[in-house]
Each structure stands twice: as structure tokens, then as C-alpha cells.
Amino acid sequence: MVTKKPAKEPELFAPLHVAVVESPIGKLWVESDGELITRLSFEALHVRQAKLPPVLVEAQKQLEAYFKKERTEFNLPLQRKGTRFQQLVWAALDDIRFGKAYTYTEIAKHIGGKAIARTVGNACGSNHIPIIVPCHRVIAADGLLTGYIGGLWRKKWLLEHEGVLAKELF
């Protein structure tokens, strides 16, 4: 009796590479397709390859330097999949420098109108590359910290790290 091996199904997605970065706010999992950074997660991602592509080695170096306050901005190739509106918001986030914070309303005005402040918040929440795309630098109009994919305690820590918030205020 001859047994046939099942046909190998084609891969729907390119294999992903994952680097783990130890940080003061816990482990960070940085994902890449081998050329672009595709995601940063605060939850474990499965590592599919032992050898990291150069883009992930560079991401590790830049994140480690950021947490040591040796780097205030990132220079990494990013894959940002989202709607046109999300793309506008994420581009506006890139303009917020280390040590600064803007409100959702200010970002909304920057990209087109005050009436869309709530949707700016939704776009920030859809950012798959937090820290590198600094959605943590956006706060409520009353100065309160609102939603963050990594939890409000991480948002607070990041803003304190950047000197936006005084530790004794919160």
C-alpha cells in the first residue's frame, strides 16, 4: 500500500520574526516580516526563527537606548496597515517629540477638525506599534490619562520617563 503525503498548503502569511526586548515596563515583543517592523506587543508572540533579521536587531538596540534615555526618537522601517484616517493620525503621532504630549483634540485639529477627537482616540488605540509610534504621548483635554494598549500604568511610566509627567502628580 502506497500512502500519499498530504499536499502542503501554501502559506497565507510570510513567516514572522520576533525579538524580545527587556524593559522597565516588562518584556516587549517586536515583530517583523524580515524587512519592516509590523507590531510591538506587551504580550508574548511566538518566535518562528532563532536568527533575527537586521531590522529586529536594530529595533532592539533603539528600544534599549530609548529606555536608557540615550535615544529620543526611532528610525525604523515600519509597516502601518490601517485606514486612511488611521494613517493620518499615526503620521501626526510621529510629529510629537520626546518630552511633549498633545491632546486628542489637538491632534484632531492638526489633521482636520475638532469634531473628530474621539475618532483620533480610536485610531491611537488601533496603533500596532506603540512606543515607536508614540500614541502614549496623547492625553485627554483635561490632562487625564486615557486608554492605552499596554495599560494606563505603562502610559504613565512612559510619560514620566520622557519628563512629561512629574512622578509626584500621579
JOLIN-V398344 format. One record per run of one state. SS is the DSSP state (h for helix, s for strand, l for the rest). FROM is the first residue (numbers start at 1). TO is the last residue. Records with the same first field share a line. If there is no record, write none. Layout:
SS: FROM-TO + FROM-TO
This chain:
l: 1-16 + 22-27 + 33-36 + 42-53 + 68-77 + 79-83 + 95-101 + 112-113 + 126-128 + 130-134 + 140-151 + 162-166 + 170-170
s: 17-21 + 28-32 + 37-41 + 78-78 + 102-103 + 129-129 + 138-139
h: 54-67 + 84-94 + 104-111 + 114-125 + 135-137 + 152-161 + 167-169
